[in-house]
Amino acid sequence: MYRLILLTLCLSACSRLTEVGKSPDFSPLEGSYQHHAMYSTPLPHDIPPATPADASSLWSANRESLFGERRAARRGDILTVVIEIDDKAEMSNTSGRSRAGNDSMGIPSLFGIPERLNEKLPEGASMADAVETRSSSAYQGQGSVSRKEKLTLRVAATVVEELANGVLRIEGQQEVRVNYELRELIVTGYVRPADISRQNEITYDKIAGARISYGGRGQITDVQQPRYGQQIADVLLPL
């Protein structure tokens, strides 16, 4: 077991050593849901019959026309997700508990042993109260939570799936590399086509099952994280 843990740590350390002096690589888009959604051509639900007047008509209802629907509505379409999070929460609680007990137990008639022992004890001594226990406990706790989060971002997402009930599953990923630090933003969830605005945008609070991740990887993020050995020690050590 210890050899397996040691081997895992060595392999992880070796993989990290290969990144020394190099910028973090971008995540490949090939093979992702976005890649398949954009490169695959979905089959049409129906093929309306063409009439001779269609070619000469001044009105066209397709997506490329002036008054056509430009909002994302099918697999492979792109829309903009607007993330504006400004949350603040404060919680405080105090709890207390105390208990005290006093128990006394005598064995005056335990096979006559106390009476026989009393005869041999000095004057004034007795085995009437042979056992006596006392206990007390006290507990007091206090906790508080103060949180403030503010995040304003915009990211383009792709419709990767059309569900049977008309809901669209979207997925967006954005990566920006500055020197040796890579900042990445990932957004996934489910949206209704009716919630998409005429500007082909949707706010994060209209995304069901939203998963928003904003972080980074690189030299700065690596320094901010505890070492693997310290993380393992924090988990294993009782204090």
C-alpha positions in Angstrom: 0.0 0.0 0.0 2.8 2.4 0.9 4.7 1.5 -2.2 1.6 2.3 -4.3 1.2 5.7 -2.7 4.9 6.5 -3.1 4.8 5.4 -6.8 1.8 7.6 -7.4 3.5 10.6 -5.8 6.6 10.0 -7.9 4.7 9.8 -11.1 2.8 13.0 -10.3 6.0 14.8 -9.4 7.6 13.7 -12.7 4.7 15.0 -14.7 5.0 18.3 -12.9 8.7 18.5 -13.6 8.1 18.3 -17.3 6.2 21.6 -17.1 9.0 23.6 -15.4 9.9 26.7 -17.5 6.9 26.2 -19.9 3.6 28.0 -20.2 0.5 25.9 -19.4 -1.0 24.3 -22.5 -4.5 25.1 -23.7 -7.2 22.5 -23.4 -7.8 21.0 -26.8 -11.2 21.6 -28.4 -11.0 18.5 -30.6 -13.0 15.7 -29.2 -15.1 18.0 -27.0 -18.9 18.4 -27.1 -18.5 21.8 -28.7 -16.4 20.4 -31.5 -18.9 17.6 -32.3 -21.8 20.0 -32.2 -20.3 22.4 -34.6 -18.9 19.9 -37.1 -21.9 17.5 -37.2 -24.8 18.4 -39.5 -28.2 17.5 -37.9 -30.9 16.0 -40.0 -33.9 18.3 -40.6 -37.1 17.6 -38.8 -39.1 18.1 -42.0 -38.5 19.3 -45.6 -41.2 21.8 -46.6 -42.1 21.6 -50.3 -40.6 24.4 -52.5 -42.9 26.5 -54.6 -42.0 28.6 -57.7 -42.8 31.8 -55.8 -40.1 31.2 -53.2 -37.2 32.3 -55.4 -39.0 35.6 -56.4 -40.4 36.5 -53.0 -39.1 39.6 -51.3 -39.8 38.0 -47.9 -37.6 35.3 -46.6 -38.0 33.7 -43.2 -34.6 31.9 -43.1 -32.0 32.7 -40.5 -29.8 34.5 -42.9 -32.5 37.1 -43.9 -32.8 40.6 -42.5 -35.7 39.7 -40.3 -34.8 36.1 -39.6 -34.4 34.6 -36.2 -30.8 35.0 -35.1 -31.1 33.5 -31.6 -29.5 30.2 -30.9 -32.0 27.4 -31.3 -30.3 24.3 -32.6 -27.2 22.2 -32.1 -24.0 24.0 -33.1 -25.4 27.5 -32.6 -23.5 30.0 -30.5 -24.9 32.4 -27.8 -23.4 34.7 -25.3 -23.7 34.0 -21.5 -23.6 37.1 -19.3 -22.4 36.4 -15.8 -23.0 39.1 -13.2 -22.7 37.7 -9.7 -22.9 40.0 -6.7 -23.7 38.0 -3.6 -23.2 38.8 0.0 -24.1 36.6 3.0 -23.5 36.9 6.7 -24.4 34.2 9.3 -23.7 34.0 13.0 -24.8 31.6 15.7 -23.9 30.8 19.3 -24.8 27.6 21.1 -24.2 26.5 24.7 -24.9 23.3 26.7 -24.1 22.2 30.2 -24.9 19.2 32.3 -24.1 18.1 35.8 -24.9 14.8 37.6 -24.4 13.4 41.1 -24.9 9.7 41.6 -24.6 7.7 44.9 -24.9 4.0 45.2 -24.7 1.9 48.4 -24.4 -1.9 48.8 -25.6 -2.5 52.3 -27.0 -6.0 51.7 -24.6 -7.4 49.2 -24.4 -11.0 50.6 -23.9 -9.5 54.0 -20.4 -8.3 53.0 -20.8 -4.7 54.1 -22.1 -5.8 57.6 -19.1 -8.1 58.1 -16.7 -5.5 56.9 -18.2 -2.9 59.2 -17.3 -5.1 62.2 -13.6 -4.9 61.2 -13.5 -1.2 60.3 -12.6 1.5 62.8 -15.4 3.2 64.8 -17.4 5.5 62.6 -16.5 3.9 59.3 -19.2 2.2 57.3 -19.6 0.4 53.9 -23.2 1.7 53.5 -22.1 4.0 50.7 -19.4 2.0 49.0 -19.7 3.6 45.6 -20.1 7.2 44.7 -19.7 8.8 41.3 -19.9 12.4 40.1 -19.8 13.8 36.6 -20.2 17.2 34.9 -19.8 18.5 31.3 -20.0 21.8 29.6 -20.0 22.9 26.0 -20.0 26.2 24.3 -19.6 27.0 20.6 -19.7 30.1 18.4 -19.4 30.4 14.7 -19.8 33.0 12.0 -19.7 33.1 8.2 -19.1 36.2 6.1 -19.0 35.9 2.3 -18.9 38.4 -0.5 -18.6 37.5 -4.1 -18.6 39.7 -7.2 -18.0 38.4 -10.7 -18.7 40.0 -14.0 -17.9 38.0 -17.2 -19.1 37.3 -20.7 -18.4 34.1 -22.5 -19.6 32.5 -25.8 -21.2 29.1 -25.4 -22.3 26.5 -27.9 -25.5 24.5 -28.0 -24.3 21.0 -27.8 -27.6 19.2 -27.5 -31.3 19.7 -28.2 -33.5 17.8 -25.7 -36.9 16.3 -26.6 -38.8 19.0 -24.6 -37.1 21.8 -26.5 -34.5 22.7 -23.8 -31.0 23.4 -25.0 -27.8 22.1 -23.3 -25.0 24.6 -23.6 -21.3 24.5 -22.9 -18.8 27.3 -23.1 -15.1 27.4 -22.4 -12.7 30.4 -22.5 -9.0 30.3 -21.8 -6.7 33.4 -21.7 -2.9 32.9 -21.2 -0.9 35.8 -19.9 2.9 35.0 -19.6 3.0 31.8 -17.6 -0.5 31.9 -16.1 -3.7 30.5 -17.8 -7.1 31.8 -16.7 -10.0 29.6 -17.7 -13.8 30.0 -17.5 -16.2 27.1 -18.0 -20.0 27.4 -18.2 -22.4 24.6 -18.6 -26.2 24.2 -18.1 -29.6 24.0 -19.6 -31.6 27.0 -21.1 -34.9 27.6 -22.7 -34.9 29.1 -26.2 -37.6 31.6 -25.0 -35.1 33.0 -22.4 -32.6 33.9 -25.0 -32.8 37.6 -25.8 -33.0 39.2 -29.2 -29.3 40.0 -28.8 -28.7 36.3 -28.6 -27.7 36.6 -24.9 -28.8 34.9 -21.7 -28.0 35.7 -18.1 -26.6 33.1 -15.8 -29.7 33.2 -13.5 -31.8 31.7 -16.4 -29.5 28.7 -16.8 -30.8 25.5 -15.1 -28.2 23.3 -13.4 -25.6 26.0 -14.1 -22.0 25.1 -13.5 -19.7 28.1 -13.6 -16.0 27.6 -12.9 -13.5 30.5 -13.0 -9.9 29.8 -12.0 -6.5 29.3 -13.5 -3.4 27.1 -13.7 0.2 28.1 -14.0 3.1 29.3 -11.9 1.1 31.7 -9.7 -1.7 29.2 -9.0 0.9 26.5 -8.3 2.5 28.7 -5.6 -0.8 29.5 -4.0 -1.6 25.8 -3.5 -0.2 23.7 -0.7 2.2 20.9 -1.6 0.9 17.4 -2.1 2.7 16.2 1.0 1.1 18.9 3.1 -2.4 18.1 1.7 -1.9 14.5 2.6 -0.7 15.4 6.0 -3.7 17.6 6.6 -6.0 14.7 5.8 -4.2 12.0 7.8 -3.1 13.9 10.9 -5.8 14.1 13.6 -4.9 17.8 14.5 
